[in-house]
Amino acid sequence: MQKTIIFGTDIHAVQATELAGKLVRDLEKELGDNCTILSLENRKKPEKAKNKWVIQKFFSSDILRKFIQAILLPLYLIILRFKSNKILSLWTLNGKYAGFALRFMKILRYEVFFMVLSSYDKDYSLLSICDKIICQSPKMQNFLQSDYGLRNTVLIYPWTNLEVFQPKKKIKKIIIPSVPYKIKDFEGRGMPKIIEFLKKSEIPATIIFRSKESADYFKKLSLKNVKLINKGLSDIELAKIMAESMIMPLIYSSNAPDMPLSAIEGMASGCIIICSDRMGISEIVVKNRCGIILKNSGSESLKNAVGYALKKQNIYSKNSRKTADDYFRAKKNISKILSLLR
């Protein structure tokens, strides 16, 4: 198989925590020497490793980081073009920056495969120049076809390790698996509503953070029956926490990911998903009766949804695991990616 360049942000880290990082980690294992990782450093420190090219950020300022990386990225793409003409991009769309990068790839005559990870509020007309667009949900595929007339789409679900993430004896506990790095992003991720709910709830909860800023904010709230974890967790550590948790609320108000990794890992662990209808996972949750969809993401709606979920816990929890078995098997979905690249 011809070598493939896999491109994205922070996909170089061995300790992957986000969806893109974990997908790339698994693809790298399958492709071996037939892939080269091209990664833009943002929050993950550079690591020296075979077949990994990291464009460092040099500055902590986001503006300076993007400016320097925008200059360096074309140079890296030119050099790597001598190694391969295929590039698989797991990248978010950020206006002119992304448009320039994609057009430059086509100028260099790359065959571009773009995996859509972003929310439904982006300008996807940029993707018309891609050779193949990989959608992770039927909702996203229909959206791109109907709103942008993009026909070169293919549906391939994301995946997780179903042997590691498994249901065990459940405790009536809520898990908040992914708090934003920055407090300014709390509103879009529904954090104020979740905080309001937790202040009144007597159900134990576990909250997992990825930054000191967010963790310190929650510490000041002195929430009762809430365990705060602020460290990088391995899949085994995370799976243990999810296995005993019953309910996972994901109530984004904006910038909602199409198929959040936390929901996929949670379903594999038998968690009941409570989410907004702003993401592709919501259709799968409804179709397979493994959670509840919120039209109104207020704290009272969340309280009612949690109460109903606990009444249906046995049915919904079993359905969650079955749904993960049906949709998110690693071997099946990775083989579809590899077939597409061939």
C-alpha positions in Angstrom: 0.0 0.0 0.0 1.3 3.5 -0.9 2.3 5.7 2.1 -0.4 8.0 3.4 0.2 11.3 5.2 -2.2 11.9 8.2 -2.6 15.5 9.1 -4.2 17.2 12.1 -3.7 19.1 15.3 -2.1 17.4 18.3 -2.3 14.0 16.7 1.3 13.2 17.5 0.8 12.5 21.2 1.2 9.0 22.5 -1.2 9.7 25.4 -4.1 10.6 23.1 -7.3 12.0 24.7 -9.3 13.5 21.9 -11.2 11.7 19.1 -8.7 12.6 16.3 -5.7 11.6 18.4 -7.1 8.2 19.3 -8.3 7.5 15.7 -4.8 8.4 14.4 -3.1 6.2 17.0 -5.1 3.2 15.9 -4.6 3.9 12.2 -0.9 4.3 12.7 -0.7 0.8 14.3 -2.4 -0.6 11.2 -0.5 1.3 8.6 3.0 1.1 10.2 5.7 2.4 7.9 3.0 3.2 5.3 2.0 6.4 7.1 3.6 9.6 8.2 2.0 11.8 10.8 2.0 15.6 10.2 0.8 17.3 13.4 0.4 21.0 14.4 1.3 21.4 18.1 -1.3 23.1 20.2 -1.7 21.6 23.7 0.3 18.4 23.3 4.1 18.7 23.7 6.2 17.6 20.7 7.5 14.0 20.8 10.4 12.6 18.8 9.2 9.5 17.1 9.6 7.6 13.8 7.4 8.9 11.0 6.1 11.8 13.0 6.6 15.4 11.9 5.5 18.1 14.4 5.1 21.7 13.5 5.9 23.4 16.8 4.0 26.4 18.1 7.0 28.2 19.6 4.7 30.8 21.3 1.9 30.4 23.8 -0.2 33.1 22.1 -2.8 31.5 19.8 -2.4 34.3 17.3 1.4 33.9 17.1 1.1 30.1 17.0 -1.3 30.2 14.1 0.7 32.8 12.2 4.0 30.8 12.5 2.4 27.5 11.7 0.6 29.0 8.7 4.0 29.9 7.3 5.6 26.5 8.1 2.8 24.3 7.0 3.2 24.8 3.2 6.9 24.0 3.5 6.2 20.8 5.3 3.5 19.9 2.7 6.0 20.5 -0.1 8.7 18.3 1.5 6.3 15.5 2.3 4.9 15.5 -1.2 8.1 13.6 -2.3 7.0 10.8 0.1 3.4 10.5 -0.9 0.5 12.0 -2.9 -2.2 10.9 -0.4 -3.2 12.9 2.6 -5.9 12.1 5.2 -6.9 15.2 7.1 -8.5 15.0 10.6 -8.7 18.8 11.0 -11.2 21.4 12.0 -12.3 24.0 9.4 -11.2 27.5 10.4 -12.1 29.8 7.6 -9.4 31.2 5.3 -6.7 29.3 7.1 -8.3 25.9 6.3 -9.2 27.1 2.8 -5.6 28.1 2.0 -4.3 24.8 3.3 -6.7 22.6 1.3 -6.1 24.6 -1.9 -2.4 24.3 -1.4 -2.7 20.6 -1.1 -4.5 20.4 -4.4 -1.9 22.7 -6.0 0.7 20.1 -4.9 -1.6 17.4 -6.5 -2.3 15.6 -3.3 -5.2 13.2 -3.2 -7.1 14.7 -0.2 -9.3 12.6 2.1 -11.0 14.8 4.7 -12.6 13.4 7.8 -15.3 15.7 9.2 -15.0 16.2 12.9 -16.4 19.7 13.2 -19.9 20.9 14.2 -22.8 21.9 12.0 -22.0 25.7 12.1 -19.0 25.6 9.8 -18.7 26.6 6.1 -18.3 23.2 4.4 -18.2 24.6 0.9 -14.4 24.4 1.3 -14.6 20.6 1.0 -15.7 20.7 -2.6 -12.1 20.4 -3.6 -11.5 17.3 -1.6 -11.4 13.9 -3.4 -13.3 12.1 -0.6 -15.2 13.4 2.4 -15.5 11.0 5.3 -18.6 11.6 7.4 -19.0 10.0 10.9 -22.8 10.0 11.0 -25.7 9.8 8.6 -26.8 13.2 9.8 -23.6 14.8 8.8 -23.6 13.1 5.4 -27.2 14.2 4.7 -26.3 17.7 5.8 -23.3 18.0 3.5 -25.3 16.6 0.6 -28.4 18.7 1.0 -26.9 22.0 2.2 -23.7 22.0 0.1 -24.4 19.6 -2.7 -21.3 17.5 -1.8 -21.7 14.1 -3.3 -18.2 12.7 -2.8 -19.0 11.7 0.7 -18.7 8.3 2.4 -20.1 7.2 5.8 -17.6 5.6 8.2 -18.3 5.6 11.9 -15.6 6.3 14.4 -14.5 3.5 16.8 -13.3 2.6 20.2 -11.7 -0.4 21.9 -14.7 -2.4 22.9 -12.6 -4.8 24.9 -11.3 -2.1 27.1 -14.5 0.0 27.4 -17.1 -2.5 28.8 -20.1 -2.3 31.2 -19.7 -3.5 34.7 -21.7 -3.3 37.9 -23.3 0.1 37.7 -23.5 2.7 40.4 -26.1 5.4 40.1 -23.5 8.0 39.2 -23.2 10.8 36.6 -20.0 11.3 34.6 -18.9 14.5 33.0 -16.0 13.2 30.9 -14.8 16.2 29.0 -14.7 19.8 30.4 -13.4 22.5 28.0 -9.8 23.6 28.5 -10.9 27.3 28.9 -13.6 28.8 31.0 -14.6 31.0 28.0 -15.8 27.9 26.2 -18.1 26.7 29.1 -21.2 28.3 27.8 -21.1 26.5 24.4 -20.5 23.2 26.1 -23.5 23.6 28.4 -21.4 23.8 31.6 -23.5 26.5 33.4 -26.6 24.3 33.1 -24.7 21.2 34.3 -23.3 23.2 37.3 -26.8 24.5 38.1 -28.1 20.9 38.0 -25.2 19.5 40.2 -25.8 22.1 42.9 -29.3 20.7 43.4 -28.6 17.0 42.7 -27.9 14.4 45.3 -26.6 11.9 42.7 -22.8 11.4 42.9 -20.9 12.7 40.0 -17.4 12.4 38.6 -16.0 15.3 36.4 -12.8 14.9 34.3 -10.7 17.9 33.3 -7.9 18.5 30.9 -6.7 21.9 32.3 -5.8 23.5 35.6 -7.9 26.5 34.7 -11.1 24.5 34.4 -10.4 22.3 37.4 -9.6 25.3 39.7 -12.9 26.9 38.6 -14.9 23.9 39.7 -12.9 23.6 43.0 -14.2 27.0 44.0 -17.8 25.9 43.6 -17.5 23.3 46.4 -20.0 21.0 44.9 -21.3 18.2 47.1 -21.0 14.5 46.1 -18.7 15.5 43.1 -15.3 14.0 42.5 -12.9 16.1 40.4 -10.1 14.5 38.3 -7.6 16.6 36.6 -5.0 14.4 34.9 -4.4 12.6 31.7 -6.1 9.2 31.9 -5.2 6.1 30.1 -7.9 4.2 28.3 -7.9 1.6 31.1 -8.3 4.3 33.8 -11.0 6.1 31.9 -12.8 2.8 31.2 -12.9 1.9 34.9 -14.6 5.2 35.7 -17.1 4.9 32.8 -17.9 1.3 33.6 -19.4 2.2 37.0 -21.2 5.3 35.8 -24.8 5.3 34.8 -25.5 8.6 33.0 -23.5 10.9 30.7 -25.0 14.4 29.9 -23.6 16.2 26.8 -25.8 19.3 26.4 -23.9 21.5 24.0 -25.5 24.8 23.1 -23.1 25.6 20.2 -20.1 24.1 18.5 -21.4 20.6 19.2 -19.2 17.8 17.8 -20.9 15.5 15.4 -19.8 12.2 17.1 -18.1 13.0 20.5 -15.6 10.4 21.6 -16.9 10.6 25.2 -20.3 9.4 24.0 -18.9 6.5 22.0 -16.7 5.3 24.9 -19.6 5.9 27.3 -22.0 3.8 25.2 -19.5 1.0 25.0 -19.4 1.2 28.8 -23.2 1.0 29.1 -23.7 4.6 30.0 -27.1 6.3 29.2 -26.5 9.3 27.0 -28.4 12.5 27.5 -27.6 14.9 24.7 -28.9 17.8 22.6 -30.1 17.2 19.0 -27.2 19.4 17.7 -25.0 16.4 17.0 -25.0 13.3 14.8 -24.9 10.9 17.8 -28.4 12.1 18.7 -30.0 10.2 15.8 -28.2 7.0 16.8 -29.3 7.5 20.5 -33.0 7.9 19.4 -32.9 5.0 16.9 -31.4 2.6 19.4 -33.2 3.8 22.6 -30.0 4.2 24.6 -30.6 7.7 25.9 -32.6 10.9 25.9 -32.5 13.9 23.5 -33.0 17.3 25.0 -34.7 20.0 23.0 -34.4 22.4 25.9 -30.9 22.2 27.5 -31.9 23.9 30.8 -31.1 22.4 34.2 -34.7 21.5 34.9 -34.9 19.6 31.6 -31.7 17.8 32.5 -33.1 16.9 36.0 -36.2 15.4 34.4 -34.2 13.5 31.8 -31.9 12.1 34.5 -35.0 11.0 36.5 -36.5 9.3 33.5 -33.2 7.6 32.6 -32.9 6.1 36.0 -36.3 4.5 35.6 -35.2 3.0 32.3 -31.7 2.2 33.3 -31.6 -1.5 32.7 -33.1 -1.2 29.1 -31.1 1.9 28.1 -27.8 0.6 29.5 -28.0 -2.7 27.6 -29.1 -0.9 24.5 -26.0 1.4 24.8 -23.6 -1.5 24.8 -25.4 -3.2 21.9 -25.3 0.1 19.9 -21.6 0.3 20.4 -21.2 -3.3 19.2 -23.2 -2.5 16.1 -21.7 0.8 15.1 -18.3 1.4 16.7 -16.2 -1.7 16.3 -12.6 -0.7 15.6 -11.6 -3.6 13.3 -14.7 -3.1 11.0 -14.4 0.7 10.7 -10.6 0.9 10.4 -10.8 -1.6 7.5 -13.2 0.7 5.8 -10.7 3.6 6.1 -7.9 1.4 4.8 -10.0 0.3 1.8 -10.8 3.9 1.0 -7.2 4.9 1.1 -6.3 2.0 -1.3 
